[in-house]
Amino acid sequence: MPHLQRFNQTIAPFSIIFLLHLASGLSVVQAAPLADGSAYQQPSTNKEAEIARLSTQLRTADPEGRREAAMALCHIEDKAVISILIGGLDDKEPMVRAAVVTALGQRGDSSVVPAIVSRLSSDKEVFVRKAAAYALGRLSGNEATKALIAALNDKDLEVRGAAAVSLGEHADAMTITPLSTALSDKSDFVRARAAAALGVIGPSAAAAVPTLITLLKSDPDSEVKRQVATALGSIDDRSALPTLYLTAHDTDPYLANAARASIKMLEGRR
C-alpha cells in the first residue's frame, strides 16, 4: 500500500482530474492534460479577445464546450477571469459547475472561497459538492476550513471523505477535533480518509493518537487500519509503539508493513 507521504502528494491533483473525467466522460488519458491546461490553451495574440471568446463559450456553448471554456479560463492570468468563472457556478449542468469550482480552486485565489463554499453547502449534486470540497483544499482561510469541517457531516460519504482529505491539506489546529470525530464515521472510506488527513497534519495532531490507537486495535476494515498505522508514524508519538509492535505481526501483509514502517520512523527519531 502507498505510504501517507505518497498519498498526500497525489490525492489532491488526481482527485481533481478524476472528478473531471467522470463529469465529461473522457478517458483518463484524455483527461490528464487538464492538470496543466495545455490541451485548452488557444493560440492568441490578444488576451482580452481570448477571454471574451471563452466567456461567450461559457454562457452559450453545449455543456462540453462550457466545461472546456471553464478549464481554459483557469489558466489565463487576468482578474476578469474570476468573475467570469463565478458566473458559471449556476450553470444548469452539474459537470460544468464541477469544472468551474475546480478551475476556481486551481487558481489559488482565496477571494473565491465564499462562492465555492456556497456550492459545497447547497448544491444538490454530490459530484459538485465533492469537487467543491477538493477545491477548498487548495485555498486557505478560516471560512474554507469551517466549511470543510461542516462538510464532514454531509449526507454523502464521498463528500465527507473529500472534506477530510482537504482538511489534511489545511493543517490547522482547529481541524484536529473534527477529524478525530470523523474516525467514528459509519463509512470505512471516511474513517480511512480522516486517519490519513491526521497523518498529513503530523505532530500537531498528537491529541488524536489515543483514538487512532483504539482504531488500530478494533476497526473492522483493513484499509482503515493501514491508514491509521501509517498516520501514527507521521504524527511522531511514541505512545503508539506498543500497538504498532503487535500490528507488525498482523496476518495482513500490507498492514504489517505499514506498522513496521511507522515503527522505523518512530524509533529513528530517538
C-alpha positions in Angstrom: 0.0 0.0 0.0 1.3 3.5 -0.7 2.7 5.5 2.2 1.0 8.5 3.5 3.5 10.8 2.0 2.7 9.5 -1.4 -1.0 9.8 -0.6 -0.5 13.4 0.4 1.3 14.2 -2.9 -1.1 12.6 -5.2 -4.6 12.5 -3.8 -5.5 16.2 -4.4 -4.4 16.6 -8.1 -5.6 13.2 -9.1 -8.9 13.6 -7.4 -9.5 16.7 -9.4 -8.6 15.0 -12.7 -10.8 12.1 -11.8 -13.7 14.3 -11.0 -13.4 16.0 -14.4 -13.0 12.6 -16.0 -16.3 11.4 -14.5 -18.1 14.6 -15.5 -17.1 14.7 -19.1 -16.9 11.0 -20.0 -13.3 11.4 -21.1 -10.8 8.6 -20.7 -8.1 9.1 -18.0 -5.5 9.7 -20.8 -7.7 12.3 -22.4 -8.4 14.0 -19.0 -4.8 14.2 -17.9 -3.9 17.4 -19.8 -6.4 19.3 -17.7 -3.8 19.4 -14.9 -1.6 21.9 -16.8 -4.2 23.3 -19.2 -2.1 22.7 -22.3 -5.0 21.0 -24.1 -7.2 24.1 -23.8 -4.7 26.9 -24.5 -5.8 28.5 -27.8 -3.1 30.4 -29.7 -3.9 34.1 -29.3 -2.1 37.4 -29.5 -4.9 39.2 -27.8 -5.6 38.1 -24.3 -8.7 40.2 -23.9 -10.2 38.8 -27.1 -9.5 35.3 -25.9 -11.1 36.0 -22.6 -14.2 37.4 -24.4 -14.4 34.4 -26.6 -14.2 31.9 -23.7 -16.7 34.0 -21.7 -19.2 33.7 -24.5 -18.4 30.0 -24.8 -19.0 29.5 -21.1 -22.5 31.0 -21.5 -23.7 29.7 -24.8 -21.9 26.6 -25.9 -23.0 23.0 -25.4 -22.3 21.6 -21.9 -18.9 20.0 -23.1 -18.0 23.3 -24.7 -18.8 25.2 -21.5 -16.8 22.8 -19.4 -13.8 23.3 -21.8 -14.2 27.0 -21.5 -14.0 26.9 -17.7 -10.8 24.9 -17.8 -9.2 27.1 -20.4 -10.1 30.3 -18.4 -8.5 28.8 -15.4 -5.1 29.2 -17.0 -5.4 32.8 -18.1 -3.8 35.3 -15.7 -6.3 38.1 -15.5 -8.5 39.4 -12.7 -11.5 39.4 -15.0 -11.4 35.6 -15.3 -12.5 35.1 -11.7 -15.8 37.0 -12.1 -16.5 35.2 -15.4 -15.9 31.8 -13.7 -18.1 32.7 -10.7 -20.8 33.5 -13.2 -20.7 29.8 -14.3 -21.4 28.4 -10.9 -25.1 28.5 -11.5 -24.9 26.5 -14.8 -27.7 24.0 -15.1 -25.3 21.2 -15.9 -23.5 19.6 -12.9 -20.4 18.7 -14.9 -20.0 22.4 -15.8 -20.5 23.6 -12.2 -17.9 21.0 -11.1 -15.4 22.2 -13.7 -16.0 25.8 -12.6 -15.3 25.1 -8.9 -12.3 23.0 -9.8 -11.0 25.8 -12.0 -11.5 28.4 -9.3 -9.7 26.2 -6.8 -6.8 25.7 -9.1 -6.3 29.5 -9.4 -5.4 29.6 -5.7 -7.1 32.9 -5.1 -8.8 32.9 -1.7 -11.2 35.6 -2.7 -13.3 32.8 -4.4 -13.8 30.9 -1.2 -17.3 32.2 -0.4 -18.5 31.2 -3.9 -17.1 27.7 -3.6 -18.4 27.4 0.0 -21.9 28.1 -1.4 -21.6 25.2 -3.8 -20.3 22.9 -1.1 -23.2 23.7 1.2 -26.1 24.0 -1.1 -25.6 22.2 -4.4 -27.9 19.2 -4.9 -25.4 17.2 -6.9 -23.0 15.0 -4.9 -20.4 15.4 -7.7 -20.4 19.2 -7.5 -20.2 19.2 -3.7 -17.2 16.8 -3.9 -15.5 19.0 -6.4 -16.1 22.0 -4.2 -14.6 20.1 -1.2 -11.4 19.3 -3.1 -11.2 22.8 -4.4 -11.3 24.3 -0.9 -8.3 22.1 0.0 -6.2 24.3 -2.3 -7.4 27.6 -0.7 -6.5 29.0 2.7 -8.5 30.8 5.4 -10.9 30.1 8.3 -14.0 30.3 6.1 -12.7 27.4 3.9 -11.7 25.4 6.9 -15.0 25.9 8.7 -16.9 24.9 5.5 -14.9 21.7 5.2 -15.5 20.9 8.9 -19.2 21.3 8.3 -19.0 19.0 5.2 -17.7 16.2 7.4 -21.4 15.9 8.2 -22.6 15.8 4.6 -25.1 13.0 3.9 -22.9 11.6 1.1 -19.8 9.6 2.2 -17.7 10.7 -0.8 -18.3 14.4 0.1 -17.3 13.6 3.7 -14.2 11.8 2.5 -13.2 14.7 0.2 -13.7 17.1 3.1 -11.4 15.0 5.3 -8.7 15.0 2.6 -8.8 18.7 2.2 -8.8 19.4 5.9 -5.5 17.5 6.0 -4.2 20.0 3.4 -5.1 22.9 5.7 -3.1 21.5 8.7 -5.0 23.8 11.0 -5.2 23.1 14.8 -9.0 23.6 14.6 -9.3 20.6 12.3 -7.9 18.0 14.8 -11.1 17.5 16.8 -13.5 17.3 13.8 -11.2 14.8 12.1 -10.9 12.8 15.3 -14.7 12.7 15.4 -14.7 11.5 11.8 -12.7 8.5 12.8 -16.0 7.1 14.1 -17.9 7.7 10.9 -20.1 4.8 9.8 -18.3 4.7 6.4 -14.9 3.0 6.4 -13.9 5.2 3.4 -14.4 8.3 5.6 -12.6 6.8 8.6 -9.6 6.0 6.4 -9.5 9.4 4.8 -9.8 11.1 8.3 -6.9 9.0 9.6 -4.8 9.8 6.5 -5.5 13.5 7.0 -4.4 13.4 10.6 -1.2 11.8 9.4 -0.7 14.6 6.9 -1.1 17.2 9.6 1.7 15.4 11.5 2.9 16.1 15.1 0.3 18.8 15.6 -2.4 16.0 15.5 -0.9 14.3 18.7 -4.2 14.8 20.5 -5.8 12.2 18.1 -3.3 9.5 18.9 -5.3 7.7 21.6 -8.3 7.5 19.3 -6.1 6.3 16.4 -4.6 3.6 18.7 -8.0 2.4 19.6 -9.0 2.3 16.0 -5.9 0.3 15.0 -6.8 -2.3 17.6 -10.5 -2.6 16.8 -11.6 -1.2 13.4 -13.1 -4.0 11.2 -11.8 -2.5 8.0 -8.2 -3.3 6.9 -7.8 -0.1 4.8 -8.7 2.0 7.8 -6.1 0.2 9.9 -3.4 0.6 7.3 -4.1 4.4 7.1 -4.1 4.6 10.9 -0.8 2.7 11.2 0.8 5.0 8.6 -0.6 8.1 10.3 0.8 7.1 13.7 4.3 7.1 12.3 3.9 10.6 10.8 2.4 12.1 14.0 5.5 11.0 15.9 4.1 10.0 19.3 6.0 7.1 20.8 3.0 6.0 22.9 1.8 4.3 19.7 4.8 1.9 19.6 3.3 -1.0 21.7 0.3 -1.2 19.5 2.4 -0.9 16.4 4.7 -3.7 17.5 1.7 -6.0 17.8 0.3 -4.8 14.4 3.7 -5.5 12.8 2.8 -9.2 13.1 -0.7 -8.9 11.6 -1.7 -11.5 9.0 -2.5 -8.7 6.6 0.9 -8.1 5.0 0.1 -4.6 3.9 -1.0 -3.6 7.4 2.1 -5.3 8.9 4.4 -3.4 6.5 2.7 -0.1 7.3 3.2 -0.8 11.0 6.8 -1.7 10.5 7.4 1.5 8.5 5.9 3.6 11.3 8.0 1.8 13.9 11.1 2.6 11.9 10.1 6.2 11.7 9.4 6.5 15.4 12.5 4.6 16.6 14.6 6.6 14.2 13.7 9.9 15.9 15.2 8.9 19.3 
